[in-house]
Structures are given as C-alpha cells and as structure tokens.
Amino acid sequence: MNILKVTKAKVLTALSLASIMAAPMAFATLASVNYTGTISTYSDNTGIDPFAGLLGTHISGQYLIDDISTDLLDTSATLGAYMVNQPGASTFNVGSDSFTADLAAVLIANDFTLPSGSPLDAYIGKSTITIGDETIVWGVKLFDFSATELSSDAWIAEPVIANFDVANFFLASYDNNNNYALNYSIGGVLTTLVDPPYRANSVPEPSSIMLLAMALLGLGFFTKSRKS
C-alpha cells in the first residue's frame, strides 16, 4: 500500500467534506402562493355568458414566485417587479374551468404617488395567456390607500390581506381583434392569500452542486487509492 497516496486522498476528502459542512446547501426555491375567494362581480359584453350563474361561486388560484428573486425594477425606489417563467407557474380555477400560464409576475408599489397626488401601497399578482382571439388576465390586487402597510418595494411572500383597503381577485378576457375591448370579467374579495411552508421544485444552486461534486470526487479518489 502506498501510504503517501492514502494520506493525500484522506486530506482531499476531509477538505472537500469540510467545505460541504461549512457552507450550507443553497437552493433556488419557488414559493407557491395560494389564494381563494368568492365571485361577487360579473360582466359580459359578448352575449355568450361563459360564467353566467356563477355569482357566489368559490374560486382558487396559485402562482409561483422565486423566494430569492431579484427586483427587475431595481432602479426604482417605489416599484418592485418579480417574475417566474416556467410551465404551470400560475393557475386560476373557477367552476369547471381552469386556466394555466407559464409566467407569474408580482408588482409591489411602496409609497407610490397616484396621478391625484395621493400615496399608495400595492401588491399585484398577475398572469396572462392568449387563447385564439382573446387575451385572458387573472390575479390578485391589494391596495392600501394610507400607504402605511409596506415599508419598501422588496419582495414579500405573504401580505396580510386584512391590512389592505382592497384585497380582490380578478379574471378578465379581452378581444385581440377589437383593440383589446373587454369580453367578460369576474371578480370578488379574497378570502385567503397564503404562502405554505413547503417549496416546489427546489434545485441546488451551481455552487452547491460543485461542492458536492468535489466531495464525491475526493471520496472516489480515496476509495481507489485504498484498493491499489
């Protein structure tokens, strides 16, 4: 047995494993934000009435947002935008219908000045899809007209809906061939808006994968050296 080889392998393995234990595994995680509500408003300009008779009906939806997402509007002191683009990033369920989008976005406004000069704190989650000649938009909107609920435009996973003056959900269809005129819409007050403790599609970041590979490589070298 080559003592020098074994000793070298032990050192490499120890250093690699020490690196793993010293640096906690970093994950690119997605928060699944779920919401529910009851339809209280309905408008139809088509005569088709796709949601006729659904007043009082329960709805549910969810959207994925990256917990460590960077602000896409980081140059703005009052507006923040956060986005996830992956299959099934957002869903909206009403009656027997279900809508799914691959893009989920959240806009956060902190102490934003409206054209009237009044301040506003807002949290808006929104998704959009195109089906044939119509564009369908859905999501949630929270408005605080005292502009005291939010302290910055940073990402928040679970805003407290009871602290906002408006806490609604919405779904609307627009006609692509008629200057995006409104086809139909539904809306209502949110019952819940929660970010569960579990995370979807957690994937180790490249740095963590590299550290793990180094440890396995060192362990393999040590095993091979012992056999020789």
N, C-alpha and C positions, 0 to 999 in steps of 0.2 A: 504493500500500500504506500502510495506517495503522500507522506504526511503534509508536505507543503501544499499540495493540491487541495486536500481536505480542509486544511486550515484556511486557505484562501476562499474556498467555497462557503465555509461557515461564516466568514466575515461578510461576504457579499450577501448571503441570505439574511444574516442578522441586520445588516444595514437596510436592506430592502423592506423587511418586515417592520423594522422600527419606523421607517418612513410611512408605512401604511397606518400604523397605530398612532403616530404623532399627528398626522394630517387626517381629520375625519373625512369620510367619503362624501364628496359634494354631488348633489343631484340637481338636474334640471327638472323641476317639478311643475305640474299643472294643477291648479286649484279648480275643482268642479263646483261652481256656484249655482245652486238650485233655487228656483222661486215658484210660488203658487199664487193664485188669485181667482177672482170670480168676475165674469163678464157683466159689466153694468152699462156699457155704451155700445151701440152698433149702428153703422152707417152703410148704406148700399146705394150706389149710383148706376148699377148695371141692370137691375131688374132680375138678376139671377138668384140673388139672396143666398149665397153659399153658407152663411151662418145664421140663417133665419131660425128663430125659435131657440136660440142658444143663450139668451139673456139669463143670467143666473147660473150659467154652466161653469164648472171648475176648469181651470187651465193649469198647466205646469210647463216649466221650461228649465233649461240649464245652459251654461256656457263655460268654456274652459279658458282660464287666464293663467299665464305664467307667473308664479309667485315672485320670481326674481327678474321679471321683465323690466327692460329699461324704458324710460319715457321717450316716446317718439317725438314729443314736442318739448324737449328739454331746454330749448332756448326761451320758452315762455315761462314766466313766473306765476301765471294764474291758470294755465291749462296743461293737463297731462293726458297723454294718449297711450294705451297699452293694448297689445294685439296678440292673438294666437291664430295661426293658419295651419290647420291640419284637418283631416277627414273627421266629420262629426263634432266639430268644435262648438256648435250651438244647435239646440233643438227647441221646438215650441210645439206643444200638444194641446189640441182643443177638439172636443168631441171625438170623432173617428179620424180626424186629420192630424198629421204630424209633419212638421217642416224641419228640414235639416240644412245647415250651412257649414262650410268648411272654414269660415272666417268669423271670429268673435272679437269684438273691439269694445273697450271701455274708455269713455272720455270723462275726465274729472276736472271740474272748474272750481277754483278756490278764490273767493272774494272777487269774482268776475263782475265787471260793470256792464249792466244792460244798457241798451240804447236810451232807456228812460233815465239813466243815471243811477238806478238802484243796484245794490250789490246782490250777488247770487252765489251760493254754493250748489253744485250739481254733480250728480253721479249718473251717467247714462251708459247702459249696456245695449249694444245694437248689433244686429246681423242682417245680411241682405242676400237674397238669391234671385235669379231670373228664371222664370218658367214660361216658355213661349213668349207671348207678347206682354207679360206682366212682370213687374219687379215687386217682390214681397219683402217687407221690412218688419222686424219684430225686436222686442227687447224690453228693457225696464228704464224708468226715468224717475230720479229722486231730486227734488228741488227744495232748498232751504232759502227762503227769501230774506232771512235775517243775516245770512252769510256768516253764521257762527258755528256750524256743525263741523266743517272741515278746517284743518289747520294748515294744509298745504295741498299741492296738486299731486302728491305722491300716491302710489297705488295702495288701496285698502281692499282687503278681500271680502269683508262682510260689514257694510254700513248698517247702522241701526235705523230701520225704516220708520220707527215711531218718532225719531228726532227730526224728520223732514216734513215740510208742509205738504208736499206732494210726493206720493210713493205709488206709482202706477206701472202697469204693464201695457203693452200695445202690440198690435199687429195690423199692418195696412198693405193693401195692394194698389199698385199704380200702373196705368196704361202706358206702355212704352211707345205706342204709336200715336198718342194724343198728348204730347208734352207732359207726360207723367201725371195726367189727371187722376184723381183718386177713384178707384173702382169700389173698394169697400174697406171697412176698418172695424176693429173691435178693441175694447179697452176696459180697464177696471182698476180697482185698488189692489195692491199687493197684499197678500196675507202673510207670506213668509219670503225671506231672501237670506239664504244661509250658505256658508262655506263649510261643508263637512270636514271632519278631521282627516279623512283618507285623501290620498292623492292618486291621480290617474296617470298612467304611462310614465312613471318615474324612470329616468335614464341617467346612469352615471355620466358626469361630465368628462371630457377627454383627459383632464389632468388626473382624475381618479383612476381611469382605465389604464393610463400609463404607469401609475404607481403600482397597481395590481399586477400588471404585466411584468414589471421589474421584479416584484417579489416572486412570482411564479418562475421566472427565468432563473433567478438565483437558486430557488429550491430545486429546479431541474438540474442545474449545474452541480449542486451539492450531491444529489442522488447519483448522477452519472459518475462523479468522482469517487464515491464510495464503492460503486460496483467495480471500478477499474482498480 
